[in-house]
Amino acid sequence: MTGNRTFTMIKPDAVENGHIGAILEKITAAGFKIVAMKYTQLSLRDAKGFYAVHSERPFFGELVEFMTRGPIVAAILEKDNAVEDFRALIGATNPAEAAEGTIRKLFATSIGENAVHGSDSDENAAIEGSFHFAGREVY
Ligand code: GDP
């Protein structure tokens, strides 16, 4: 059985480039309901904790620097088959390989600065959602 929630962030590059509205429009047009949302900036500690699974990767320093350089939009989204459907909506990690019409194809600039995050499993969706939101902030 698959869950009906996923977690996303509109990353600093997409915020800087003025794409918040267009990305939220794509998300809601695809049938996702926003059940929690905030505009915030990650601290160094937040970013290192959120991406701890990548701490041994060569790009970790770059990733943390990028994700802390400006505000983000964090949200929990609800839809049947949320994790898989949202990964399809955002497209491949590298925008050069992302399918036409996907959010990363439309709005990302590089493999690092790729506009949006989408959880890769139901388990991580729950962990990432609780990282950013208290229970009383989820509707
Ligand atoms: P995702 O699940 O599609 O977001 O991809 P991953 O879990 O593999 O990587 C997490 C994030 O790390 C990506 O979304 C990128 O922002 C960043 N990232 C992945 N690969 C690279 C890379 O080769 N270079 C840099 N600078 N960042 C990367």
Backbone and ligand atoms as CSV (ligand in chain L), in Angstrom:
chain,resi,resn,atom,element,x,y,z
A,1,MET,N,N,0.842,-1.204,0.000
A,1,MET,CA,C,0.000,0.000,0.000
A,1,MET,C,C,0.878,1.255,0.000
A,2,THR,N,N,0.520,2.233,-0.787
A,2,THR,CA,C,1.307,3.472,-0.803
A,2,THR,C,C,0.560,4.570,-0.061
A,3,GLY,N,N,1.345,5.496,0.501
A,3,GLY,CA,C,0.765,6.563,1.317
A,3,GLY,C,C,0.221,7.694,0.470
A,4,ASN,N,N,-0.482,8.607,1.118
A,4,ASN,CA,C,-1.099,9.701,0.368
A,4,ASN,C,C,-0.485,11.065,0.699
A,5,ARG,N,N,0.731,11.061,1.310
A,5,ARG,CA,C,1.382,12.343,1.578
A,5,ARG,C,C,2.834,12.331,1.121
A,6,THR,N,N,3.284,13.498,0.663
A,6,THR,CA,C,4.694,13.677,0.373
A,6,THR,C,C,5.124,15.041,0.885
A,7,PHE,N,N,6.434,15.255,0.885
A,7,PHE,CA,C,6.977,16.518,1.363
A,7,PHE,C,C,7.766,17.172,0.233
A,8,THR,N,N,7.639,18.487,0.102
A,8,THR,CA,C,8.386,19.210,-0.931
A,8,THR,C,C,9.011,20.488,-0.391
A,9,MET,N,N,10.046,20.941,-1.063
A,9,MET,CA,C,10.576,22.292,-0.851
A,9,MET,C,C,10.747,22.934,-2.217
A,10,ILE,N,N,10.353,24.205,-2.321
A,10,ILE,CA,C,10.751,25.023,-3.461
A,10,ILE,C,C,12.094,25.613,-3.038
A,11,LYS,N,N,13.153,25.260,-3.759
A,11,LYS,CA,C,14.519,25.543,-3.310
A,11,LYS,C,C,14.921,26.994,-3.588
A,12,PRO,N,N,16.036,27.464,-2.958
A,12,PRO,CA,C,16.426,28.873,-3.083
A,12,PRO,C,C,16.550,29.383,-4.519
A,13,ASP,N,N,17.009,28.557,-5.450
A,13,ASP,CA,C,17.159,29.033,-6.846
A,13,ASP,C,C,15.805,29.419,-7.431
A,14,ALA,N,N,14.799,28.572,-7.220
A,14,ALA,CA,C,13.471,28.838,-7.788
A,14,ALA,C,C,12.809,30.031,-7.104
A,15,VAL,N,N,13.070,30.204,-5.803
A,15,VAL,CA,C,12.536,31.378,-5.096
A,15,VAL,C,C,13.192,32.637,-5.653
A,16,GLU,N,N,14.527,32.603,-5.782
A,16,GLU,CA,C,15.266,33.777,-6.303
A,16,GLU,C,C,14.793,34.149,-7.712
A,17,ASN,N,N,14.466,33.131,-8.498
A,17,ASN,CA,C,14.073,33.381,-9.894
A,17,ASN,C,C,12.587,33.702,-10.056
A,18,GLY,N,N,11.881,33.827,-8.940
A,18,GLY,CA,C,10.477,34.263,-8.993
A,18,GLY,C,C,9.489,33.192,-9.419
A,19,HIS,N,N,9.814,31.908,-9.158
A,19,HIS,CA,C,8.961,30.827,-9.645
A,19,HIS,C,C,8.012,30.222,-8.604
A,20,ILE,N,N,7.906,30.821,-7.421
A,20,ILE,CA,C,7.049,30.204,-6.382
A,20,ILE,C,C,5.625,30.010,-6.907
A,21,GLY,N,N,5.053,31.073,-7.440
A,21,GLY,CA,C,3.653,31.013,-7.880
A,21,GLY,C,C,3.434,29.983,-8.973
A,22,ALA,N,N,4.323,29.976,-9.961
A,22,ALA,CA,C,4.169,29.046,-11.094
A,22,ALA,C,C,4.310,27.597,-10.625
A,23,ILE,N,N,5.219,27.358,-9.698
A,23,ILE,CA,C,5.425,25.980,-9.215
A,23,ILE,C,C,4.226,25.529,-8.377
A,24,LEU,N,N,3.727,26.396,-7.511
A,24,LEU,CA,C,2.536,26.015,-6.722
A,24,LEU,C,C,1.348,25.752,-7.644
A,25,GLU,N,N,1.247,26.509,-8.725
A,25,GLU,CA,C,0.171,26.306,-9.694
A,25,GLU,C,C,0.284,24.916,-10.346
A,26,LYS,N,N,1.503,24.520,-10.735
A,26,LYS,CA,C,1.707,23.190,-11.323
A,26,LYS,C,C,1.331,22.098,-10.314
A,27,ILE,N,N,1.695,22.320,-9.062
A,27,ILE,CA,C,1.453,21.308,-8.020
A,27,ILE,C,C,-0.051,21.140,-7.784
A,28,THR,N,N,-0.763,22.237,-7.645
A,28,THR,CA,C,-2.199,22.121,-7.366
A,28,THR,C,C,-2.960,21.671,-8.619
A,29,ALA,N,N,-2.514,22.107,-9.792
A,29,ALA,CA,C,-3.172,21.661,-11.036
A,29,ALA,C,C,-3.026,20.151,-11.224
A,30,ALA,N,N,-1.964,19.576,-10.665
A,30,ALA,CA,C,-1.747,18.126,-10.785
A,30,ALA,C,C,-2.550,17.344,-9.743
A,31,GLY,N,N,-3.324,18.055,-8.934
A,31,GLY,CA,C,-4.226,17.355,-8.008
A,31,GLY,C,C,-3.710,17.199,-6.590
A,32,PHE,N,N,-2.588,17.868,-6.279
A,32,PHE,CA,C,-2.085,17.800,-4.903
A,32,PHE,C,C,-2.753,18.872,-4.055
A,33,LYS,N,N,-3.141,18.472,-2.851
A,33,LYS,CA,C,-3.713,19.423,-1.892
A,33,LYS,C,C,-2.605,19.810,-0.912
A,34,ILE,N,N,-2.464,21.114,-0.663
A,34,ILE,CA,C,-1.452,21.581,0.293
A,34,ILE,C,C,-2.046,21.463,1.693
A,35,VAL,N,N,-1.443,20.611,2.545
A,35,VAL,CA,C,-1.974,20.443,3.911
A,35,VAL,C,C,-1.101,21.125,4.952
A,36,ALA,N,N,0.100,21.581,4.550
A,36,ALA,CA,C,0.958,22.394,5.421
A,36,ALA,C,C,1.893,23.173,4.512
A,37,MET,N,N,2.197,24.430,4.897
A,37,MET,CA,C,3.112,25.220,4.062
A,37,MET,C,C,3.749,26.337,4.874
A,38,LYS,N,N,5.050,26.592,4.633
A,38,LYS,CA,C,5.702,27.757,5.241
A,38,LYS,C,C,6.832,28.294,4.369
A,39,TYR,N,N,7.065,29.614,4.515
A,39,TYR,CA,C,8.160,30.299,3.835
A,39,TYR,C,C,9.223,30.519,4.890
A,40,THR,N,N,10.403,29.944,4.709
A,40,THR,CA,C,11.390,29.934,5.776
A,40,THR,C,C,12.788,29.816,5.189
A,41,GLN,N,N,13.809,29.957,6.018
A,41,GLN,CA,C,15.184,29.759,5.540
A,41,GLN,C,C,15.864,28.724,6.411
A,42,LEU,N,N,16.529,27.758,5.784
A,42,LEU,CA,C,17.213,26.708,6.529
A,42,LEU,C,C,18.492,27.265,7.150
A,43,SER,N,N,18.763,26.910,8.409
A,43,SER,CA,C,20.060,27.196,9.019
A,43,SER,C,C,21.034,26.123,8.527
A,44,LEU,N,N,22.312,26.340,8.816
A,44,LEU,CA,C,23.326,25.341,8.465
A,44,LEU,C,C,22.989,24.001,9.129
A,45,ARG,N,N,22.576,24.080,10.374
A,45,ARG,CA,C,22.248,22.866,11.133
A,45,ARG,C,C,21.045,22.156,10.512
A,46,ASP,N,N,20.028,22.948,10.128
A,46,ASP,CA,C,18.850,22.368,9.466
A,46,ASP,C,C,19.257,21.605,8.201
A,47,ALA,N,N,20.042,22.275,7.354
A,47,ALA,CA,C,20.376,21.684,6.044
A,47,ALA,C,C,21.241,20.439,6.217
A,48,LYS,N,N,22.198,20.491,7.139
A,48,LYS,CA,C,23.054,19.317,7.374
A,48,LYS,C,C,22.231,18.162,7.917
A,49,GLY,N,N,21.256,18.469,8.764
A,49,GLY,CA,C,20.390,17.422,9.324
A,49,GLY,C,C,19.463,16.857,8.265
A,50,PHE,N,N,18.853,17.725,7.482
A,50,PHE,CA,C,17.893,17.282,6.471
A,50,PHE,C,C,18.575,16.380,5.443
A,51,TYR,N,N,19.802,16.745,5.035
A,51,TYR,CA,C,20.513,15.999,3.989
A,51,TYR,C,C,21.585,15.067,4.560
A,52,ALA,N,N,21.456,14.680,5.823
A,52,ALA,CA,C,22.473,13.848,6.488
A,52,ALA,C,C,22.811,12.594,5.680
A,53,VAL,N,N,21.813,12.036,5.006
A,53,VAL,CA,C,22.028,10.820,4.221
A,53,VAL,C,C,23.065,11.045,3.110
A,54,HIS,N,N,23.262,12.299,2.695
A,54,HIS,CA,C,24.225,12.607,1.627
A,54,HIS,C,C,25.572,13.103,2.174
A,55,SER,N,N,25.794,12.989,3.499
A,55,SER,CA,C,26.960,13.659,4.103
A,55,SER,C,C,28.306,13.171,3.560
A,56,GLU,N,N,28.345,11.958,3.032
A,56,GLU,CA,C,29.621,11.443,2.494
A,56,GLU,C,C,29.784,11.740,1.003
A,57,ARG,N,N,28.763,12.319,0.381
A,57,ARG,CA,C,28.841,12.564,-1.076
A,57,ARG,C,C,29.727,13.791,-1.346
A,58,PRO,N,N,30.418,13.795,-2.499
A,58,PRO,CA,C,31.348,14.898,-2.784
A,58,PRO,C,C,30.656,16.263,-2.893
A,59,PHE,N,N,29.361,16.261,-3.210
A,59,PHE,CA,C,28.661,17.539,-3.398
A,59,PHE,C,C,27.984,18.040,-2.120
A,60,PHE,N,N,28.208,17.374,-0.983
A,60,PHE,CA,C,27.476,17.723,0.237
A,60,PHE,C,C,27.679,19.200,0.644
A,61,GLY,N,N,28.927,19.668,0.613
A,61,GLY,CA,C,29.214,21.051,1.006
A,61,GLY,C,C,28.477,22.040,0.118
A,62,GLU,N,N,28.521,21.778,-1.181
A,62,GLU,CA,C,27.832,22.631,-2.162
A,62,GLU,C,C,26.321,22.619,-1.909
A,63,LEU,N,N,25.798,21.440,-1.625
A,63,LEU,CA,C,24.355,21.274,-1.400
A,63,LEU,C,C,23.902,22.076,-0.169
A,64,VAL,N,N,24.672,21.973,0.904
A,64,VAL,CA,C,24.317,22.685,2.140
A,64,VAL,C,C,24.416,24.200,1.925
A,65,GLU,N,N,25.473,24.628,1.235
A,65,GLU,CA,C,25.646,26.060,0.971
A,65,GLU,C,C,24.471,26.594,0.132
A,66,PHE,N,N,24.117,25.839,-0.889
A,66,PHE,CA,C,23.003,26.236,-1.762
A,66,PHE,C,C,21.686,26.306,-0.982
A,67,MET,N,N,21.397,25.275,-0.216
A,67,MET,CA,C,20.088,25.189,0.438
A,67,MET,C,C,19.909,26.195,1.564
A,68,THR,N,N,21.024,26.803,2.036
A,68,THR,CA,C,20.920,27.786,3.122
A,68,THR,C,C,21.041,29.220,2.620
A,69,ARG,N,N,21.256,29.426,1.323
A,69,ARG,CA,C,21.616,30.780,0.864
A,69,ARG,C,C,20.430,31.742,0.760
A,70,GLY,N,N,19.217,31.230,0.842
A,70,GLY,CA,C,18.046,32.095,0.765
A,70,GLY,C,C,16.817,31.326,1.194
A,71,PRO,N,N,15.670,31.994,1.223
A,71,PRO,CA,C,14.462,31.326,1.691
A,71,PRO,C,C,13.977,30.213,0.767
A,72,ILE,N,N,13.189,29.347,1.354
A,72,ILE,CA,C,12.556,28.231,0.642
A,72,ILE,C,C,11.065,28.228,1.004
A,73,VAL,N,N,10.280,27.482,0.225
A,73,VAL,CA,C,8.911,27.171,0.620
A,73,VAL,C,C,8.889,25.675,0.933
A,74,ALA,N,N,8.462,25.329,2.140
A,74,ALA,CA,C,8.332,23.915,2.536
A,74,ALA,C,C,6.853,23.583,2.591
A,75,ALA,N,N,6.473,22.393,2.130
A,75,ALA,CA,C,5.051,22.034,2.145
A,75,ALA,C,C,4.852,20.523,2.242
A,76,ILE,N,N,3.758,20.146,2.865
A,76,ILE,CA,C,3.303,18.756,2.839
A,76,ILE,C,C,2.113,18.695,1.883
A,77,LEU,N,N,2.154,17.721,0.982
A,77,LEU,CA,C,1.143,17.603,-0.083
A,77,LEU,C,C,0.389,16.289,0.052
A,78,GLU,N,N,-0.883,16.335,-0.274
A,78,GLU,CA,C,-1.730,15.148,-0.151
A,78,GLU,C,C,-2.356,14.785,-1.501
A,79,LYS,N,N,-2.303,13.514,-1.825
A,79,LYS,CA,C,-2.894,12.976,-3.071
A,79,LYS,C,C,-2.717,11.462,-3.007
A,80,ASP,N,N,-3.567,10.703,-3.657
A,80,ASP,CA,C,-3.323,9.260,-3.765
A,80,ASP,C,C,-1.955,9.047,-4.406
A,81,ASN,N,N,-1.224,8.066,-3.918
A,81,ASN,CA,C,0.068,7.713,-4.525
A,81,ASN,C,C,1.021,8.924,-4.587
A,82,ALA,N,N,1.012,9.725,-3.504
A,82,ALA,CA,C,1.656,11.038,-3.516
A,82,ALA,C,C,3.144,11.010,-3.873
A,83,VAL,N,N,3.913,10.118,-3.237
A,83,VAL,CA,C,5.369,10.144,-3.436
A,83,VAL,C,C,5.720,9.893,-4.906
A,84,GLU,N,N,5.159,8.834,-5.454
A,84,GLU,CA,C,5.492,8.455,-6.834
A,84,GLU,C,C,4.981,9.500,-7.830
A,85,ASP,N,N,3.736,9.944,-7.639
A,85,ASP,CA,C,3.168,10.918,-8.578
A,85,ASP,C,C,3.918,12.251,-8.519
A,86,PHE,N,N,4.383,12.626,-7.321
A,86,PHE,CA,C,5.098,13.898,-7.226
A,86,PHE,C,C,6.482,13.793,-7.859
A,87,ARG,N,N,7.144,12.641,-7.694
A,87,ARG,CA,C,8.444,12.449,-8.348
A,87,ARG,C,C,8.279,12.530,-9.876
A,88,ALA,N,N,7.168,12.014,-10.377
A,88,ALA,CA,C,6.916,12.098,-11.825
A,88,ALA,C,C,6.688,13.551,-12.235
A,89,LEU,N,N,5.981,14.304,-11.396
A,89,LEU,CA,C,5.691,15.708,-11.711
A,89,LEU,C,C,6.963,16.562,-11.712
A,90,ILE,N,N,7.918,16.272,-10.812
A,90,ILE,CA,C,9.118,17.121,-10.752
A,90,ILE,C,C,10.169,16.694,-11.772
A,91,GLY,N,N,10.233,15.408,-12.127
A,91,GLY,CA,C,11.208,14.962,-13.122
A,91,GLY,C,C,12.553,14.585,-12.515
A,92,ALA,N,N,13.483,14.181,-13.381
A,92,ALA,CA,C,14.790,13.669,-12.944
A,92,ALA,C,C,15.586,14.726,-12.183
A,93,THR,N,N,16.493,14.246,-11.308
A,93,THR,CA,C,17.348,15.133,-10.503
A,93,THR,C,C,18.072,16.150,-11.378
A,94,ASN,N,N,18.608,15.667,-12.495
A,94,ASN,CA,C,19.314,16.546,-13.435
A,94,ASN,C,C,18.313,17.100,-14.458
A,95,PRO,N,N,18.082,18.407,-14.473
A,95,PRO,CA,C,17.068,18.955,-15.388
A,95,PRO,C,C,17.342,18.641,-16.855
A,96,ALA,N,N,18.615,18.412,-17.189
A,96,ALA,CA,C,18.945,18.058,-18.576
A,96,ALA,C,C,18.324,16.709,-18.955
A,97,GLU,N,N,18.059,15.879,-17.938
A,97,GLU,CA,C,17.473,14.557,-18.192
A,97,GLU,C,C,15.983,14.504,-17.836
A,98,ALA,N,N,15.435,15.611,-17.364
A,98,ALA,CA,C,14.027,15.617,-16.928
A,98,ALA,C,C,13.090,15.676,-18.141
A,99,ALA,N,N,11.956,14.984,-18.023
A,99,ALA,CA,C,10.989,14.932,-19.123
A,99,ALA,C,C,10.365,16.305,-19.367
A,100,GLU,N,N,9.937,16.527,-20.613
A,100,GLU,CA,C,9.253,17.779,-20.987
A,100,GLU,C,C,8.055,18.004,-20.068
A,101,GLY,N,N,7.848,19.242,-19.663
A,101,GLY,CA,C,6.670,19.586,-18.875
A,101,GLY,C,C,6.850,19.381,-17.382
A,102,THR,N,N,7.938,18.707,-16.966
A,102,THR,CA,C,8.150,18.513,-15.528
A,102,THR,C,C,8.649,19.817,-14.902
A,103,ILE,N,N,8.483,19.912,-13.584
A,103,ILE,CA,C,8.855,21.151,-12.885
A,103,ILE,C,C,10.350,21.430,-13.024
A,104,ARG,N,N,11.172,20.372,-12.921
A,104,ARG,CA,C,12.621,20.606,-13.038
A,104,ARG,C,C,12.996,20.985,-14.476
A,105,LYS,N,N,12.339,20.392,-15.460
A,105,LYS,CA,C,12.620,20.770,-16.853
A,105,LYS,C,C,12.294,22.253,-17.065
A,106,LEU,N,N,11.184,22.688,-16.476
A,106,LEU,CA,C,10.728,24.066,-16.690
A,106,LEU,C,C,11.515,25.091,-15.878
A,107,PHE,N,N,11.889,24.726,-14.637
A,107,PHE,CA,C,12.372,25.767,-13.723
A,107,PHE,C,C,13.774,25.559,-13.155
A,108,ALA,N,N,14.365,24.354,-13.312
A,108,ALA,CA,C,15.673,24.107,-12.709
A,108,ALA,C,C,16.786,24.563,-13.636
A,109,THR,N,N,17.952,24.862,-13.065
A,109,THR,CA,C,19.067,25.320,-13.878
A,109,THR,C,C,20.204,24.305,-13.952
A,110,SER,N,N,20.360,23.458,-12.928
A,110,SER,CA,C,21.459,22.479,-12.939
A,110,SER,C,C,21.121,21.314,-12.031
A,111,ILE,N,N,21.972,20.293,-12.013
A,111,ILE,CA,C,21.712,19.119,-11.170
A,111,ILE,C,C,21.687,19.504,-9.683
A,112,GLY,N,N,22.470,20.502,-9.310
A,112,GLY,CA,C,22.487,20.941,-7.911
A,112,GLY,C,C,21.341,21.892,-7.626
A,113,GLU,N,N,21.184,22.889,-8.498
A,113,GLU,CA,C,20.160,23.912,-8.299
A,113,GLU,C,C,18.927,23.514,-9.109
A,114,ASN,N,N,18.193,22.550,-8.547
A,114,ASN,CA,C,17.147,21.903,-9.344
A,114,ASN,C,C,15.715,22.213,-8.879
A,115,ALA,N,N,15.544,23.411,-8.343
A,115,ALA,CA,C,14.219,24.043,-8.156
A,115,ALA,C,C,13.328,23.452,-7.066
A,116,VAL,N,N,13.243,22.127,-6.982
A,116,VAL,CA,C,12.311,21.529,-6.011
A,116,VAL,C,C,12.882,20.242,-5.415
A,117,HIS,N,N,12.410,19.946,-4.214
A,117,HIS,CA,C,12.673,18.660,-3.566
A,117,HIS,C,C,11.382,17.854,-3.564
A,118,GLY,N,N,11.509,16.548,-3.693
A,118,GLY,CA,C,10.356,15.662,-3.498
A,118,GLY,C,C,10.823,14.417,-2.769
A,119,SER,N,N,10.123,14.010,-1.705
A,119,SER,CA,C,10.516,12.823,-0.932
A,119,SER,C,C,10.607,11.606,-1.839
A,120,ASP,N,N,11.515,10.670,-1.482
A,120,ASP,CA,C,11.695,9.490,-2.337
A,120,ASP,C,C,11.023,8.233,-1.792
A,121,SER,N,N,10.350,8.324,-0.629
A,121,SER,CA,C,9.635,7.157,-0.088
A,121,SER,C,C,8.598,7.658,0.907
A,122,ASP,N,N,7.625,6.802,1.212
A,122,ASP,CA,C,6.624,7.176,2.223
A,122,ASP,C,C,7.288,7.430,3.570
A,123,GLU,N,N,8.284,6.589,3.882
A,123,GLU,CA,C,8.972,6.727,5.168
A,123,GLU,C,C,9.673,8.077,5.257
A,124,ASN,N,N,10.408,8.447,4.192
A,124,ASN,CA,C,11.106,9.737,4.205
A,124,ASN,C,C,10.132,10.912,4.143
A,125,ALA,N,N,9.004,10.733,3.472
A,125,ALA,CA,C,7.997,11.803,3.434
A,125,ALA,C,C,7.539,12.134,4.852
A,126,ALA,N,N,7.324,11.106,5.667
A,126,ALA,CA,C,6.872,11.318,7.042
A,126,ALA,C,C,7.979,11.966,7.876
A,127,ILE,N,N,9.224,11.480,7.706
A,127,ILE,CA,C,10.354,12.040,8.472
A,127,ILE,C,C,10.574,13.505,8.087
A,128,GLU,N,N,10.557,13.788,6.783
A,128,GLU,CA,C,10.837,15.149,6.305
A,128,GLU,C,C,9.704,16.112,6.667
A,129,GLY,N,N,8.478,15.635,6.603
A,129,GLY,CA,C,7.338,16.467,7.003
A,129,GLY,C,C,7.437,16.851,8.465
A,130,SER,N,N,7.792,15.868,9.321
A,130,SER,CA,C,7.892,16.169,10.766
A,130,SER,C,C,9.111,17.017,11.081
A,131,PHE,N,N,10.127,16.978,10.207
A,131,PHE,CA,C,11.320,17.821,10.400
A,131,PHE,C,C,10.919,19.302,10.327
A,132,HIS,N,N,9.982,19.615,9.451
A,132,HIS,CA,C,9.619,21.017,9.195
A,132,HIS,C,C,8.338,21.477,9.882
A,133,PHE,N,N,7.442,20.566,10.238
A,133,PHE,CA,C,6.134,20.992,10.733
A,133,PHE,C,C,5.757,20.270,12.024
A,134,ALA,N,N,5.189,21.043,12.953
A,134,ALA,CA,C,4.572,20.450,14.141
A,134,ALA,C,C,3.194,19.921,13.730
A,135,GLY,N,N,2.679,18.990,14.484
A,135,GLY,CA,C,1.368,18.415,14.170
A,135,GLY,C,C,0.292,19.473,14.002
A,136,ARG,N,N,0.343,20.534,14.828
A,136,ARG,CA,C,-0.705,21.562,14.774
A,136,ARG,C,C,-0.594,22.466,13.546
A,137,GLU,N,N,0.481,22.314,12.759
A,137,GLU,CA,C,0.639,23.112,11.533
A,137,GLU,C,C,0.173,22.357,10.291
A,138,VAL,N,N,-0.322,21.144,10.493
A,138,VAL,CA,C,-0.761,20.310,9.363
A,138,VAL,C,C,-2.288,20.244,9.387
A,139,TYR,N,N,-2.926,20.572,8.255
A,139,TYR,CA,C,-4.391,20.712,8.217
A,139,TYR,C,C,-5.036,19.667,7.338
L,1,GDP,P1,P,16.605,13.937,-5.690
L,1,GDP,O1,O,15.974,12.860,-4.845
L,1,GDP,O2,O,16.146,13.910,-7.123
L,1,GDP,O3,O,16.487,15.325,-5.086
L,1,GDP,O4,O,18.175,13.621,-5.781
L,1,GDP,P2,P,19.229,13.062,-4.704
L,1,GDP,O5,O,18.536,12.537,-3.482
L,1,GDP,O6,O,20.153,12.151,-5.435
L,1,GDP,O7,O,20.082,14.348,-4.318
L,1,GDP,C1,C,19.588,15.311,-3.401
L,1,GDP,C2,C,19.931,16.693,-3.908
L,1,GDP,O8,O,21.345,16.863,-3.916
L,1,GDP,C3,C,19.516,16.975,-5.354
L,1,GDP,O9,O,18.160,17.326,-5.497
L,1,GDP,C4,C,20.443,18.119,-5.730
L,1,GDP,O10,O,19.985,19.376,-5.210
L,1,GDP,C5,C,21.716,17.718,-4.991
L,1,GDP,N1,N,22.621,16.990,-5.883
L,1,GDP,C6,C,22.497,15.726,-6.370
L,1,GDP,N2,N,23.524,15.395,-7.175
L,1,GDP,C7,C,24.338,16.507,-7.198
L,1,GDP,C8,C,25.574,16.798,-7.847
L,1,GDP,O11,O,26.157,15.986,-8.573
L,1,GDP,N3,N,26.105,18.051,-7.613
L,1,GDP,C9,C,25.508,18.962,-6.796
L,1,GDP,N4,N,26.084,20.170,-6.618
L,1,GDP,N5,N,24.327,18.711,-6.166
L,1,GDP,C10,C,23.761,17.499,-6.368
